Amino acid sequence: MLRVPVRLHRHAPVGIGLLAAAVLATGVSTATSAVRDAPAGAPVATASTLVPTTVLPSPAAPVPAPSASAPETTQPSTASASGRARGPVALPPLPARQRPDVLVNGPSPLPDKVVGELTELAGGKALAFRTGRVRVADEEVAAVGVDPAAFRAFAAKGTAEATGVWQAVARGEAVASHEAAKRLGLGLGDTVVIGRADGVPVSVRLGALATTGLPETDLVVDDEVGERLGLPVATGVLLAADKDTDPVSLAGQVRAITGGAAEVDLLSPPDANPVAFLTGSEAAEAFGAFSYRYFPDGTIQPDASWVRENIVSSSVPLLGVVTCHRLMIEQLRGALAEVEQRGLAEQLHTYDGCYVPRFIERNPDNSISLHTWGIAIDLDASTNYRGIEGTMDPAIVEIFKRWGFSWGGDWTYTDPMHFELSAILD
Protein backbone atom coordinates (compact mmCIF):
# COMPACT_ATOMS: atom_id res chain seq x y z
CA MET A 1 0.00 0.00 0.00
CA LEU A 2 1.18 3.52 -0.75
CA ARG A 3 1.24 5.80 2.27
CA VAL A 4 0.65 9.51 1.76
CA PRO A 5 1.87 10.99 5.05
CA VAL A 6 0.16 13.91 6.71
CA ARG A 7 3.16 16.09 7.58
CA LEU A 8 2.88 18.41 10.57
CA HIS A 9 4.43 21.89 10.71
CA ARG A 10 3.79 24.84 12.99
CA HIS A 11 2.70 28.21 11.63
CA ALA A 12 1.10 31.34 13.00
CA PRO A 13 -2.68 31.67 12.66
CA VAL A 14 -3.99 33.01 9.36
CA GLY A 15 -7.23 34.79 8.43
CA ILE A 16 -9.55 33.98 5.55
CA GLY A 17 -9.72 36.76 2.96
CA LEU A 18 -12.53 37.48 0.52
CA LEU A 19 -10.59 35.83 -2.28
CA ALA A 20 -7.87 33.24 -2.12
CA ALA A 21 -4.34 34.20 -3.12
CA ALA A 22 -4.31 34.84 -6.85
CA VAL A 23 -2.27 35.81 -9.88
CA LEU A 24 -3.69 36.64 -13.28
CA ALA A 25 -4.83 33.62 -15.28
CA THR A 26 -3.16 31.12 -12.93
CA GLY A 27 -4.01 29.12 -9.82
CA VAL A 28 -2.05 29.14 -6.59
CA SER A 29 -2.29 27.51 -3.18
CA THR A 30 -3.90 28.99 -0.11
CA ALA A 31 -4.80 27.53 3.28
CA THR A 32 -7.59 27.40 5.79
CA SER A 33 -6.99 25.68 9.10
CA ALA A 34 -8.14 22.87 11.33
CA VAL A 35 -5.95 21.81 14.19
CA ARG A 36 -5.18 18.53 15.75
CA ASP A 37 -7.13 17.25 18.76
CA ALA A 38 -4.11 17.28 21.04
CA PRO A 39 -3.15 18.96 24.30
CA ALA A 40 -1.54 22.37 24.27
CA GLY A 41 2.03 22.14 23.06
CA ALA A 42 1.47 18.96 21.07
CA PRO A 43 1.89 18.90 17.26
CA VAL A 44 -1.18 20.15 15.44
CA ALA A 45 -2.50 19.83 11.89
CA THR A 46 -4.72 21.66 9.42
CA ALA A 47 -5.93 21.22 5.85
CA SER A 48 -5.40 23.43 2.80
CA THR A 49 -6.61 23.32 -0.76
CA LEU A 50 -5.78 24.56 -4.26
CA VAL A 51 -8.05 27.47 -5.14
CA PRO A 52 -7.45 28.81 -8.66
CA THR A 53 -8.43 32.38 -9.44
CA THR A 54 -8.79 33.50 -13.04
CA VAL A 55 -9.14 37.09 -14.19
CA LEU A 56 -10.39 38.07 -17.63
CA PRO A 57 -8.72 41.06 -19.29
CA SER A 58 -10.92 44.09 -19.94
CA PRO A 59 -12.82 44.13 -23.25
CA ALA A 60 -10.62 46.83 -24.72
CA ALA A 61 -7.13 46.11 -23.42
CA PRO A 62 -5.20 43.38 -21.55
CA VAL A 63 -4.68 43.72 -17.84
CA PRO A 64 -0.96 43.83 -16.98
CA ALA A 65 0.38 41.53 -14.29
CA PRO A 66 0.40 43.15 -10.84
CA SER A 67 3.67 44.58 -9.61
CA ALA A 68 4.54 45.73 -6.12
CA SER A 69 6.47 48.71 -7.48
CA ALA A 70 4.50 49.56 -10.60
CA PRO A 71 1.78 52.25 -10.38
CA GLU A 72 -1.87 51.24 -10.68
CA THR A 73 -2.98 51.10 -14.31
CA THR A 74 -5.90 52.87 -15.89
CA GLN A 75 -8.30 50.90 -18.08
CA PRO A 76 -10.49 52.22 -20.92
CA SER A 77 -14.08 52.99 -20.03
CA THR A 78 -16.67 50.22 -20.24
CA ALA A 79 -20.42 49.98 -19.88
CA SER A 80 -21.82 49.90 -16.37
CA ALA A 81 -24.76 47.83 -15.21
CA SER A 82 -27.05 50.74 -16.07
CA GLY A 83 -25.81 50.82 -19.65
CA ARG A 84 -23.94 54.11 -19.13
CA ALA A 85 -20.25 54.23 -20.05
CA ARG A 86 -18.02 54.32 -16.98
CA GLY A 87 -14.96 56.49 -16.88
CA PRO A 88 -11.41 55.12 -16.75
CA VAL A 89 -10.63 52.89 -13.78
CA ALA A 90 -7.80 54.31 -11.66
CA LEU A 91 -7.42 52.43 -8.39
CA PRO A 92 -5.38 54.04 -5.62
CA PRO A 93 -2.36 52.17 -4.25
CA LEU A 94 -3.10 49.10 -2.17
CA PRO A 95 -3.69 50.19 1.45
CA ALA A 96 -2.21 48.27 4.36
CA ARG A 97 -3.55 44.71 4.27
CA GLN A 98 -5.94 43.64 7.04
CA ARG A 99 -6.69 40.15 8.32
CA PRO A 100 -10.49 39.67 8.24
CA ASP A 101 -11.21 38.17 11.66
CA VAL A 102 -14.92 38.79 12.25
CA LEU A 103 -17.85 39.06 9.82
CA VAL A 104 -21.14 40.72 10.74
CA ASN A 105 -24.10 39.99 8.46
CA GLY A 106 -27.52 41.48 9.14
CA PRO A 107 -30.88 41.03 7.40
CA SER A 108 -31.32 44.82 7.22
CA PRO A 109 -29.01 47.87 7.24
CA LEU A 110 -27.10 48.27 10.47
CA PRO A 111 -27.71 51.65 12.14
CA ASP A 112 -24.98 54.25 11.67
CA LYS A 113 -24.44 54.20 15.43
CA VAL A 114 -23.73 50.44 15.38
CA VAL A 115 -21.38 50.73 12.39
CA GLY A 116 -19.59 53.57 14.18
CA GLU A 117 -19.21 51.54 17.37
CA LEU A 118 -17.88 48.54 15.42
CA THR A 119 -15.39 50.74 13.60
CA GLU A 120 -14.23 52.28 16.88
CA LEU A 121 -13.97 48.81 18.46
CA ALA A 122 -11.66 47.66 15.65
CA GLY A 123 -9.54 50.80 15.85
CA GLY A 124 -10.73 51.92 12.42
CA LYS A 125 -9.96 48.54 10.84
CA ALA A 126 -13.56 47.80 9.84
CA LEU A 127 -15.37 48.00 6.52
CA ALA A 128 -19.12 48.06 5.85
CA PHE A 129 -20.54 46.75 2.57
CA ARG A 130 -23.76 45.58 0.92
CA THR A 131 -25.10 42.02 1.15
CA GLY A 132 -28.23 40.34 -0.17
CA ARG A 133 -29.84 37.74 -2.39
CA VAL A 134 -30.34 38.00 -6.16
CA ARG A 135 -31.39 35.60 -8.93
CA VAL A 136 -29.11 34.19 -11.62
CA ALA A 137 -30.25 31.50 -14.06
CA ASP A 138 -33.44 31.01 -12.04
CA GLU A 139 -31.46 30.34 -8.86
CA GLU A 140 -31.16 32.54 -5.78
CA VAL A 141 -27.54 33.39 -4.97
CA ALA A 142 -25.75 35.47 -2.32
CA ALA A 143 -24.08 38.69 -3.54
CA VAL A 144 -22.01 41.46 -1.95
CA GLY A 145 -21.44 45.01 -3.15
CA VAL A 146 -18.11 46.53 -2.11
CA ASP A 147 -15.74 49.42 -2.63
CA PRO A 148 -12.96 47.48 -4.38
CA ALA A 149 -10.25 50.00 -3.49
CA ALA A 150 -10.95 49.57 0.24
CA PHE A 151 -12.13 45.97 0.25
CA ARG A 152 -8.99 44.57 -1.39
CA ALA A 153 -7.10 45.33 1.83
CA PHE A 154 -9.10 42.53 3.50
CA ALA A 155 -8.28 40.01 0.75
CA ALA A 156 -5.69 37.28 1.16
CA LYS A 157 -2.06 37.90 0.32
CA GLY A 158 -1.66 37.67 -3.45
CA THR A 159 -5.26 38.54 -4.20
CA ALA A 160 -4.97 41.94 -2.53
CA GLU A 161 -2.03 42.69 -4.83
CA ALA A 162 -3.77 41.31 -7.96
CA THR A 163 -4.88 44.65 -9.38
CA GLY A 164 -6.74 43.02 -12.27
CA VAL A 165 -9.27 41.42 -9.91
CA TRP A 166 -10.23 44.74 -8.38
CA GLN A 167 -10.18 46.61 -11.69
CA ALA A 168 -12.72 44.10 -13.00
CA VAL A 169 -14.97 44.88 -10.03
CA ALA A 170 -14.39 48.63 -10.38
CA ARG A 171 -15.34 48.46 -14.07
CA GLY A 172 -18.76 47.22 -13.04
CA GLU A 173 -18.04 43.55 -13.73
CA ALA A 174 -18.81 40.62 -11.44
CA VAL A 175 -16.49 38.14 -9.71
CA ALA A 176 -18.09 34.71 -9.18
CA SER A 177 -16.98 31.80 -7.04
CA HIS A 178 -15.83 28.73 -8.98
CA GLU A 179 -18.57 26.65 -7.41
CA ALA A 180 -21.28 29.15 -8.37
CA ALA A 181 -19.97 29.52 -11.92
CA LYS A 182 -20.01 25.75 -12.39
CA ARG A 183 -23.44 25.39 -10.83
CA LEU A 184 -24.94 28.20 -12.88
CA GLY A 185 -23.14 27.39 -16.14
CA LEU A 186 -21.23 30.70 -16.26
CA GLY A 187 -17.98 31.32 -18.15
CA LEU A 188 -15.48 34.18 -18.15
CA GLY A 189 -16.67 37.01 -20.36
CA ASP A 190 -20.30 35.93 -20.24
CA THR A 191 -23.01 38.52 -19.81
CA VAL A 192 -24.74 37.59 -16.58
CA VAL A 193 -28.37 38.62 -16.24
CA ILE A 194 -29.06 39.21 -12.55
CA GLY A 195 -32.61 39.52 -11.30
CA ARG A 196 -33.31 41.94 -8.46
CA ALA A 197 -35.83 41.31 -5.73
CA ASP A 198 -38.33 43.47 -7.65
CA GLY A 199 -37.78 41.42 -10.82
CA VAL A 200 -35.91 44.11 -12.79
CA PRO A 201 -32.92 42.50 -14.55
CA VAL A 202 -29.39 43.95 -14.48
CA SER A 203 -26.73 42.72 -16.92
CA VAL A 204 -23.04 42.58 -15.98
CA ARG A 205 -19.96 41.00 -17.53
CA LEU A 206 -18.28 38.13 -15.63
CA GLY A 207 -14.73 39.43 -15.27
CA ALA A 208 -13.14 36.93 -12.88
CA LEU A 209 -13.61 33.58 -11.13
CA ALA A 210 -12.33 33.17 -7.59
CA THR A 211 -12.91 31.23 -4.39
CA THR A 212 -14.55 33.54 -1.87
CA GLY A 213 -13.69 33.43 1.82
CA LEU A 214 -16.98 34.94 2.88
CA PRO A 215 -19.39 32.18 3.94
CA GLU A 216 -22.03 31.34 1.34
CA THR A 217 -21.05 34.19 -1.04
CA ASP A 218 -21.43 33.61 -4.80
CA LEU A 219 -21.01 37.03 -6.48
CA VAL A 220 -18.90 40.12 -5.76
CA VAL A 221 -19.71 43.44 -7.46
CA ASP A 222 -18.89 47.06 -6.75
CA ASP A 223 -21.07 49.33 -4.64
CA GLU A 224 -22.77 51.00 -7.62
CA VAL A 225 -23.80 47.71 -9.18
CA GLY A 226 -24.82 46.47 -5.74
CA GLU A 227 -27.14 49.45 -5.36
CA ARG A 228 -28.69 48.77 -8.78
CA LEU A 229 -29.20 45.14 -7.72
CA GLY A 230 -31.12 46.35 -4.69
CA LEU A 231 -28.54 45.12 -2.16
CA PRO A 232 -29.17 47.08 1.06
CA VAL A 233 -26.33 49.24 2.30
CA ALA A 234 -24.28 48.40 5.43
CA THR A 235 -25.73 44.94 6.01
CA GLY A 236 -22.23 43.44 6.21
CA VAL A 237 -19.16 44.52 8.19
CA LEU A 238 -15.66 43.00 8.26
CA LEU A 239 -13.41 43.69 11.24
CA ALA A 240 -9.71 43.05 11.80
CA ALA A 241 -8.44 42.42 15.33
CA ASP A 242 -5.42 44.31 16.66
CA LYS A 243 -2.27 42.24 16.96
CA ASP A 244 -2.78 42.00 20.72
CA THR A 245 -6.50 41.11 20.49
CA ASP A 246 -7.74 37.52 20.27
CA PRO A 247 -10.34 37.24 17.46
CA VAL A 248 -12.59 35.27 19.81
CA SER A 249 -12.60 38.20 22.24
CA LEU A 250 -13.31 40.61 19.38
CA ALA A 251 -16.23 38.46 18.21
CA GLY A 252 -17.69 38.51 21.71
CA GLN A 253 -17.50 42.30 21.88
CA VAL A 254 -19.09 42.55 18.43
CA ARG A 255 -22.01 40.39 19.60
CA ALA A 256 -22.50 42.69 22.58
CA ILE A 257 -22.82 45.67 20.23
CA THR A 258 -25.04 44.07 17.60
CA GLY A 259 -27.23 42.10 20.01
CA GLY A 260 -29.50 39.78 18.06
CA ALA A 261 -29.73 42.09 15.06
CA ALA A 262 -27.06 40.30 13.01
CA GLU A 263 -25.09 37.06 12.69
CA VAL A 264 -21.48 37.24 13.89
CA ASP A 265 -19.03 34.82 12.28
CA LEU A 266 -15.44 34.13 13.35
CA LEU A 267 -13.36 33.92 10.16
CA SER A 268 -9.94 33.27 11.69
CA PRO A 269 -8.83 30.76 14.32
CA PRO A 270 -8.25 31.91 17.91
CA ASP A 271 -4.82 33.35 18.68
CA ALA A 272 -4.61 31.31 21.90
CA ASN A 273 -2.89 28.39 20.14
CA PRO A 274 -0.50 28.19 17.19
CA VAL A 275 -1.95 26.68 14.03
CA ALA A 276 -0.15 24.13 11.86
CA PHE A 277 -1.01 22.98 8.38
CA LEU A 278 -1.38 19.64 6.64
CA THR A 279 1.19 20.31 3.96
CA GLY A 280 1.60 18.78 0.53
CA SER A 281 -0.79 18.63 -2.41
CA GLU A 282 -2.05 15.16 -1.45
CA ALA A 283 -3.30 16.33 1.95
CA ALA A 284 -4.68 19.53 0.47
CA GLU A 285 -6.66 17.73 -2.19
CA ALA A 286 -7.75 15.03 0.24
CA PHE A 287 -9.38 16.91 3.05
CA GLY A 288 -10.26 20.28 1.54
CA ALA A 289 -10.64 23.59 3.32
CA PHE A 290 -13.64 25.43 4.66
CA SER A 291 -14.78 28.57 6.39
CA TYR A 292 -16.83 28.13 9.54
CA ARG A 293 -19.12 29.78 12.01
CA TYR A 294 -18.23 29.77 15.69
CA PHE A 295 -20.73 29.54 18.54
CA PRO A 296 -20.21 30.44 22.22
CA ASP A 297 -20.85 26.84 23.33
CA GLY A 298 -17.62 25.75 21.60
CA THR A 299 -19.27 24.15 18.57
CA ILE A 300 -18.47 24.99 14.95
CA GLN A 301 -20.58 25.02 11.79
CA PRO A 302 -18.44 24.33 8.69
CA ASP A 303 -19.81 25.67 5.42
CA ALA A 304 -22.57 23.45 4.05
CA SER A 305 -20.97 22.78 0.65
CA TRP A 306 -17.84 21.29 2.27
CA VAL A 307 -19.98 19.08 4.53
CA ARG A 308 -22.02 17.82 1.57
CA GLU A 309 -18.89 16.96 -0.39
CA ASN A 310 -16.88 15.31 2.39
CA ILE A 311 -18.89 14.06 5.38
CA VAL A 312 -20.72 10.74 4.88
CA SER A 313 -22.59 8.18 6.99
CA SER A 314 -21.65 4.58 6.27
CA SER A 315 -21.76 1.13 7.86
CA VAL A 316 -18.51 -0.37 9.20
CA PRO A 317 -17.76 -3.65 11.03
CA LEU A 318 -18.43 -3.82 14.77
CA LEU A 319 -19.64 -0.21 15.12
CA GLY A 320 -22.52 -0.07 12.66
CA VAL A 321 -23.23 3.33 11.03
CA VAL A 322 -20.61 6.03 11.59
CA THR A 323 -20.40 9.60 10.25
CA CYS A 324 -16.88 10.58 9.18
CA HIS A 325 -14.86 12.12 6.36
CA ARG A 326 -15.40 10.12 3.16
CA LEU A 327 -11.65 9.40 2.84
CA MET A 328 -11.43 7.85 6.30
CA ILE A 329 -14.26 5.36 5.88
CA GLU A 330 -12.38 2.68 3.90
CA GLN A 331 -9.37 2.71 6.22
CA LEU A 332 -11.60 2.59 9.27
CA ARG A 333 -13.56 -0.26 7.73
CA GLY A 334 -10.32 -2.12 6.98
CA ALA A 335 -8.96 -1.67 10.50
CA LEU A 336 -12.18 -2.83 12.15
CA ALA A 337 -12.49 -5.80 9.80
CA GLU A 338 -9.01 -6.91 10.80
CA VAL A 339 -9.87 -6.42 14.49
CA GLU A 340 -12.84 -8.74 13.91
CA GLN A 341 -10.83 -11.30 11.89
CA ARG A 342 -8.20 -11.55 14.63
CA GLY A 343 -10.81 -12.31 17.29
CA LEU A 344 -10.48 -8.98 19.08
CA ALA A 345 -14.06 -7.75 18.57
CA GLU A 346 -14.97 -8.21 22.24
CA GLN A 347 -12.19 -5.79 23.22
CA LEU A 348 -14.14 -2.85 21.71
CA HIS A 349 -17.37 -1.81 23.41
CA THR A 350 -18.54 1.68 22.42
CA TYR A 351 -18.32 4.10 19.50
CA ASP A 352 -18.14 7.62 20.94
CA GLY A 353 -18.07 9.88 17.89
CA CYS A 354 -16.22 10.81 14.71
CA TYR A 355 -17.59 13.92 12.94
CA VAL A 356 -18.23 16.35 15.80
CA PRO A 357 -17.44 19.94 14.67
CA ARG A 358 -16.09 21.73 17.74
CA PHE A 359 -13.10 23.22 19.49
CA ILE A 360 -11.02 20.84 21.60
CA GLU A 361 -12.99 20.21 24.82
CA ARG A 362 -15.60 22.63 23.37
CA ASN A 363 -13.43 25.49 24.65
CA PRO A 364 -13.08 28.38 22.15
CA ASP A 365 -9.72 29.19 23.73
CA ASN A 366 -8.43 25.86 22.39
CA SER A 367 -7.65 24.83 18.84
CA ILE A 368 -10.11 23.24 16.42
CA SER A 369 -10.56 19.51 16.92
CA LEU A 370 -9.79 17.12 14.06
CA HIS A 371 -13.25 15.72 14.76
CA THR A 372 -14.42 18.82 12.87
CA TRP A 373 -12.85 17.30 9.74
CA GLY A 374 -14.32 13.89 10.55
CA ILE A 375 -10.85 12.31 10.50
CA ALA A 376 -10.69 11.28 14.17
CA ILE A 377 -12.69 8.65 16.05
CA ASP A 378 -13.18 7.92 19.76
CA LEU A 379 -13.67 4.35 21.06
CA ASP A 380 -14.40 3.06 24.57
CA ALA A 381 -14.36 6.56 26.07
CA SER A 382 -15.53 5.49 29.54
CA THR A 383 -12.32 3.55 30.23
CA ASN A 384 -9.92 5.53 28.03
CA TYR A 385 -10.38 9.18 29.00
CA ARG A 386 -7.74 11.88 28.99
CA GLY A 387 -4.63 11.55 31.15
CA ILE A 388 -4.74 7.80 31.92
CA GLU A 389 -3.15 4.70 30.42
CA GLY A 390 -6.55 3.28 29.57
CA THR A 391 -7.70 -0.20 28.58
CA MET A 392 -7.16 -0.13 24.80
CA ASP A 393 -5.77 -3.48 23.65
CA PRO A 394 -2.20 -3.02 22.25
CA ALA A 395 -3.07 -5.37 19.37
CA ILE A 396 -5.94 -3.08 18.34
CA VAL A 397 -3.62 -0.08 18.51
CA GLU A 398 -1.12 -1.89 16.27
CA ILE A 399 -3.85 -2.71 13.73
CA PHE A 400 -5.07 0.90 13.57
CA LYS A 401 -1.52 2.19 13.12
CA ARG A 402 -0.95 -0.15 10.18
CA TRP A 403 -4.16 1.19 8.63
CA GLY A 404 -2.83 4.76 8.73
CA PHE A 405 -4.03 5.98 12.15
CA SER A 406 -2.10 7.54 15.02
CA TRP A 407 -3.14 6.92 18.63
CA GLY A 408 -3.79 9.45 21.40
CA GLY A 409 -2.38 7.04 23.95
CA ASP A 410 1.11 7.91 22.63
CA TRP A 411 0.75 11.59 23.57
CA THR A 412 2.43 13.10 26.63
CA TYR A 413 -1.02 13.95 27.98
CA THR A 414 -2.73 10.76 26.90
CA ASP A 415 -6.09 10.35 25.14
CA PRO A 416 -6.27 6.57 24.66
CA MET A 417 -9.84 6.61 23.26
CA HIS A 418 -8.67 8.70 20.29
CA PHE A 419 -7.48 7.52 16.86
CA GLU A 420 -6.85 10.02 14.06
CA LEU A 421 -5.96 9.63 10.40
CA SER A 422 -2.27 10.34 9.82
CA ALA A 423 -1.71 8.71 6.41
CA ILE A 424 -3.90 8.08 3.38
CA LEU A 425 -3.44 4.54 2.03
CA ASP A 426 -3.81 3.82 -1.65
N, C-alpha and C positions, 0 to 999 in steps of 0.2 A: 504494500500500500504506500502511496505517496503522501508524505506528511507536509502540509503547508503550515509552518509554525506561525503562531500569533506572537510577534515580537513586542516587548514592552519597553517603552522609553518615557522618561518624564519630560513634561513641558509645562509651561505656564498656562493658565486658563485662557481661552480665546472666546470672543463673542461671535455671534452669527450676524453677518451683514445682510442688507437687502439682496444683494447679488453675490454669488460666489466669485472668487478671484478669476479674472478674465483677461485675455488679450484678444485683439481683433482676429476673428475668423479661426480661432484655435480653441482647444479645450485644455484646462489645467486642473490640477488637484486642489481641493480644499478640504477642510475637516470640521466635523462636528463631534462632540465628545460624549462618551459614556465611560464611567470609570468602574474599575474592578471592585467587587464586593469583598473588600479586605480591610483589616484594621488600619488606623492611621499609621503612616510610615511604611506600609507594605507596598509592593509594586502595584500599579494600577493600569487600566487599559481602556482605550476608547476606539470607536470606529470612524473611518472617514470614507469618502466616496469621490469618484471622478464626476465633475459637474461642468460639462462644456458650456461655454457661452459664445454665441456667434452674433456678430454685429454686421448689418448690411450697410454698405456705403450709401450716402445720400443719392437721390435720383440724378443729381446734376454733376457730382464730382466725387472721387474716392475720398474716404476718410483716412488721413495719415495715421500711422501707428503712434500711440501715445509716447511721449518722451518727458522725463522728469525735468529736463532743462529747457525744452522747447516751449514757446508761448502757445496759448490756446489758439486753435485755428478758427476761422470764420467760414461758414458754409453758405452757399447761395440760398436765397429764399425759396421756400416751398409752401404748398397749400396747407392751411390749418384745417382743423376739423370743421370749421364753419364754412370752408370754401374760400376764405380770404387768403391772400398771399402773406406769409409771415416774412418779417425782415430777416437779415442775416443773423446767424446764431453765433454769438461771441460769449463764451462762458468765461467767467473770471477764473483766476488760478484756484487750484484745489485748496480748500481750507484745511486746517488741521484735522486729521482723521479722528473719528470718535468710535468707540466700541459700543454698539447698541446693546444695552443690558436689559432694559425693561420696555415693554410695549403696552401702551394703553389703547384700547379699542372700544369706543362707545357706540350705541345705537343711534345717537343724536349728537349734534354739536356740543362740545364741552364748553361751559361758560368761560368767558375771558378770565374771570377770577381764578378758576381752576387751572387753566393753561398757564396763567402767570405764576401761581403757586408751584406748579410742577417745574416750570423753567427756573424759578428761584431755588427750588430744592436741588436741582441738578447743576447749580452754579452756572446757569446759562447754556449748559450742554443738553438742550432739549429741542425737539423739532416737531411742530404740529403739521398734519397733512390731512387730506381727504381720504375717506374710505367708503365703500358701499358695494352694492350688488348691481350688475348690469347683465344683459343677455347677449350672447354670441352664439350663432348657429343653433338657435332655439334652446340654449342651455344657460342657466344662471351661473355667473362666475363672479369672483371677488376681484375688485379693482381698487387701486389707490391712485390719487392725484397728488403730485409732489412738485416742489421747486427743485429741479435737478441740480442746480448750482449748490444748494445747501444740502440736499439729501445725499449727494455722493459722498459727503464726509462720513456718513454712517455705513457706507458700503465696505465690504471686505477688502483687504489689501490686494491690489491688482485691479479689481473692478473700480475702486475709487479713482485710480489713475487712468483708467481706460476712457479717455475723453470721448471716443466715438459712441459709447453707450449713452452717455448723458447728452451728447449733441442730438442723437436720434430722439430722445425724449423731448428735448428743448425745441426740436423742429415740429413737434406736434405728432410724432409717431408713437407707437405703442411698443413696449417690451413685454413679451409673454414668457411664462415659464415653459420649459420643455414639455412637461407633462400636459399642460393645458393645450399647447400647440398640437401635440399628438392626438389628444382626445378630441379636439375640435376640428382637426384636419387643416391647420393653418401652416403656411410656409412663409419664409422670409420674402418680403416685398409684396405680399398679398394685401389687398384692400380689405380691411376687417370692418364689417358693418356691425356696430354696437347699438343695441336697443336700450334706451333709457327706461326708467320706471314708468314714464308717461307714454311710452311707445314710440317716441320720436327717434328715428335712427340717426346715428353719427358715424361717419366713415373715416377711418384712420389707416395709415400704412403701417404694417408690421416691420419695424426697423431692427429688432434684435430679439434673440431667444436667450434666456438665462434662467438659472435656478434661483428662485427667490428664497430669502431667509425669513421673510415674514410668514407666519403660519397662515395656510389656506389662502394665499394670494396668487392670482392668476395673471393679472394685467397691471402694468405700471405705465401711467401717462403723466403729462405735466399738469400743473394746476389749472391752466386755461381749459384744456381738454376735459379735465375732471369736472370743472364747473359745467361745461356743456353736456356732460354725461349725467348731470344731476347728482354728483357725489357731494354730500354735505361737507361743509368746511369744518376743520378741527375736530373730526371724530377720531383721529388717531394721533398719538404722540409717542415718539421714541425718546428715551432718556439714556444718557451715559453716566455711569457712576464715576466719582472721583477715584483716583488711584488708591486712596486710603479707605474707600467705602465698599463694603461687601454688597454685591448686587442683590442678595437676599434681603438685606437691611433696607436697601433703596426700594425694593418692591413693596415691602411692608409699609414704608412711609407713603408711597404712592397710593396704596389701597386706603390709607387713612384719609388722604385728601379727596380721592374720587368717591369714596363710600361704595355704594352698590350701583353707581351710575355707569360703570364701565368695567370691562374685563381687564385684568392686569396679568400679563404674561412675562415670565422670566426667560430671557433669550440667551443668557450666558450662564455657565455653571458658577456655583458659589466660589468665592475666593478662599474659603476656609481650608481647602485641600488642593494640592497640585493636581493637575490633570495630565494623564499620559495617553498616548494614541496607539491604536493598533496600526502598525505601519506596514507598508507593502501593498502592492496593487491587489494581491489575492484577498487580504483581509478587508480592504476597502470595498472591493466588489462583492465580497461575501455578505457582509453584515449591513452595509448601507449606513446612511446617516439621516438624522431627523431633527427637526426642531421640536420643542415640547412646551407644555404648560405646567407650571408648578403650583401646587396647592399647599396651604398652611399645614395640613395634616401629614405632610411628608410624601404624598403620592405625586405621580407624574402622569401626564397625558401626552404620549407621543402623537405626532400628527397622524391622522387617520389613514392617509395613503400609504405610509410606511407600514403601519400595522396590517393593512389589507394585503400588502405584498409579501410580508415576511413572517407574521405570526400565524401558526396553524394549530388546530387540534387534531390529534391522531392517536390511534391505539398502539400501545407498546406492550411487550411481555411483562407480566407480573404486576404492573401498575395500572393497566387499563388505559383510559383516555387521558392524555396530557396535553397542555397547551404551551408550546415552545417556539423558538425560531425554526423555520423550515429546514435550515441547514444542520440543525442539531438532531433532528428526529432520527435519521438513519443511524447515526453513531450511537445515540442512546438506545435505539432498538437493538443494535448489534451487541452492545455491552450487556444489556439485560437478558438477551437470548443466551449469551454465554454464561451469565450467572445461573440461569435456569438449567442449562445443559450440564454444568458442573455440579449440580445438586446443592446449590447455595441459596435457592429461592427462599427457604425458611429463615434466612439471616436478614432479609429485608422485610419490614413490617408496614411502613407508612410512606406515602408520597406527600410531601409538604410544600409543593409549589415549584413552578418554573418561571413562567412569564408573570411577573408581578412588578409593574412599573412603579418605582419608588426610589427614594434616597436610602442609603444604608441605614438600617435601624429606623427608617422613616423619620430621620432627623435631617432637616434641610441644611444643617451645618456640616453634614457629611457629604461624601461624594455620591454619585449616582451608582446604584447597584447594577451589576451585570444581569440581574433578573429583569431589568427594564428591557434589555435586548432579547430576553428569552433564551440566553445561552448559559444559564446556570440552573441547577436543580438541587433541591434539598430532600434528603431521605432520612427517615427515622430521627426526626428532630427531637423527640422527647428524651432520647438517651444520647444525643450527640450535639448538645448545645455549645455555645461559644465558651472557650476557655478551659475545656476539659479534654481528656484523652478520648472519651467516647467508646462506643461498642461496635464501631464499624469493622466488619471482618476484613483483615488484611488481604485476603484473596480477592474480595470484591473490589477493594481499592486498586489492586494490581490489574484487574480486568478493565476497570474504567480508565486507568492510565494508558493501557495499550490501545484503547479505543479513542484516544485523543483528549482525555479529560485531565485536569489537575485537581488536587484534593485539598480542601481547607484544613484538614488535619495536619498538613505539613507546615502550616503557617506558625509564626512565633506565637501569636494569639490565636489559638486553634478554633476551627469551625468544622468539626468532623462530619456534620450533616451535609456539607456543601461540596458539590462537584461542578466545575465550570469548564467549558470548551476551551482548550488551549491549542488545538491543532485540527485542521480540516483534513480528513482522510479521503483520498480519491481511490 
